[in-house]
Amino acid sequence: MASSSFGLKHHHIDLDLFVRLYDDLSIFPAVAGAFARMVRNLRAEVRDELVHSDVQALSASLHKMKGCCAMMGAVDLAEDIGQLESALKHSDIAVNVPLLKEVLCNIGEMEEEVNKIASNFQGAESIIKCDTQSGCSQ
């Protein structure tokens, strides 16, 4: 479980790492939106490539997915995807289906986590704006 000095504990995402990567937590909602769009498309690609047993395309999609996870500060998940990429180079897809299913499940969990953090962040941001504006009722 990744933890943060911001007092937030998450299963996949390390917000401290996110801040070190971007120097600004306020961009999290924007990066989260890009992540959600990319991962949604990549999961569909991975499923299609799995059905068609296209190892080369599957490896390319997993590589992109690994980058998406790394950009969100989910280093452990990115490493798991990297291990899957490597495993696909040395064995056929069928052998790696259980690991692939686990990775896709973890990506789904991470997407939910990202959405939750972004929605909580946006709520906190509106409170901060409210506190700085005169005449705001609470």
C-alpha positions in Angstrom: 0.0 0.0 0.0 1.4 3.3 -1.0 1.3 6.1 1.6 1.6 9.8 1.4 2.8 12.6 3.6 -0.5 14.3 2.5 -2.2 11.9 5.0 -3.7 9.8 2.2 -3.2 6.1 1.9 -3.7 4.3 -1.4 -3.3 0.8 -2.6 -1.6 1.7 -6.0 -0.9 5.4 -6.1 1.9 7.1 -4.3 0.9 10.8 -4.2 4.3 11.8 -2.8 5.9 10.4 -5.9 3.3 12.1 -8.0 4.3 15.4 -6.5 8.0 14.6 -7.0 7.2 13.9 -10.7 5.1 17.0 -11.4 6.0 19.4 -8.6 2.4 20.2 -8.2 -0.5 18.2 -6.8 -3.1 20.6 -8.2 -2.7 19.1 -11.7 -3.8 15.6 -10.4 -7.4 15.9 -11.7 -6.1 16.8 -15.2 -3.6 14.0 -15.2 -6.2 11.7 -13.8 -8.5 12.5 -16.7 -5.8 11.7 -19.3 -5.0 8.5 -17.4 -8.6 7.4 -17.4 -9.0 8.0 -21.1 -5.8 6.2 -22.0 -6.3 3.2 -19.8 -9.9 2.7 -20.9 -8.7 2.5 -24.6 -5.7 0.3 -23.6 -7.8 -2.2 -21.7 -10.0 -2.6 -24.8 -6.9 -3.0 -27.0 -5.4 -5.6 -24.6 -8.6 -7.7 -24.6 -8.8 -7.6 -28.4 -5.1 -8.5 -28.8 -5.6 -11.4 -26.3 -8.5 -12.7 -28.4 -6.4 -12.5 -31.5 -3.2 -13.9 -29.8 -1.3 -10.9 -31.1 1.8 -11.0 -28.8 3.6 -8.1 -30.4 0.5 -5.7 -30.2 -0.2 -7.0 -26.7 3.3 -6.2 -25.6 3.1 -2.7 -27.1 -0.2 -2.0 -25.3 1.2 -3.3 -22.0 4.2 -1.0 -22.5 1.9 2.0 -22.9 -0.1 0.9 -19.9 3.1 0.6 -17.8 3.9 4.2 -18.7 0.4 5.3 -17.7 0.8 3.7 -14.3 4.2 5.2 -13.9 2.9 8.7 -14.7 0.3 8.4 -11.9 2.9 7.3 -9.4 1.9 3.6 -9.4 5.4 2.2 -9.5 4.6 -1.3 -8.2 1.9 -1.8 -10.8 4.2 -0.5 -13.5 6.8 -3.1 -12.4 4.2 -5.9 -12.5 3.3 -4.9 -16.0 7.0 -4.8 -17.0 7.3 -8.4 -15.6 4.3 -9.4 -17.7 5.9 -7.8 -20.8 9.1 -9.7 -20.2 7.2 -13.0 -19.6 5.4 -12.6 -22.9 8.8 -12.4 -24.7 9.7 -15.9 -23.3 6.4 -17.8 -23.4 3.1 -17.8 -25.2 0.1 -15.8 -24.2 -1.9 -18.7 -22.7 0.7 -19.3 -20.0 0.4 -15.6 -19.0 -3.3 -15.2 -19.0 -3.6 -15.5 -15.1 -1.0 -12.7 -14.7 -2.7 -10.7 -17.4 -6.1 -11.0 -15.7 -4.5 -9.9 -12.4 -2.9 -6.9 -14.0 -6.1 -5.9 -15.7 -8.0 -6.2 -12.4 -5.3 -4.1 -10.6 -5.6 -1.5 -13.4 -9.4 -1.4 -12.8 -8.8 -0.9 -9.1 -6.3 1.8 -9.8 -8.7 3.6 -12.1 -11.3 3.6 -9.3 -8.7 4.9 -6.9 -7.6 7.7 -9.3 -11.3 8.7 -9.8 -11.9 8.8 -6.0 -8.7 10.8 -5.4 -9.6 13.3 -8.2 -13.2 13.7 -7.0 -12.0 14.3 -3.4 -9.4 16.7 -4.6 -11.9 18.6 -6.6 -14.1 18.9 -3.6 -11.3 20.1 -1.5 -10.3 22.6 -4.2 -13.9 24.1 -4.2 -13.7 24.5 -0.4 -10.4 26.4 -0.8 -11.9 28.6 -3.5 -14.9 29.2 -1.3 -12.7 30.2 1.7 -10.8 32.7 -0.4 -13.9 34.4 -2.0 -15.8 37.0 -0.1 -19.5 36.4 0.4 -19.3 32.7 0.1 -21.8 30.9 2.3 -20.9 27.7 4.0 
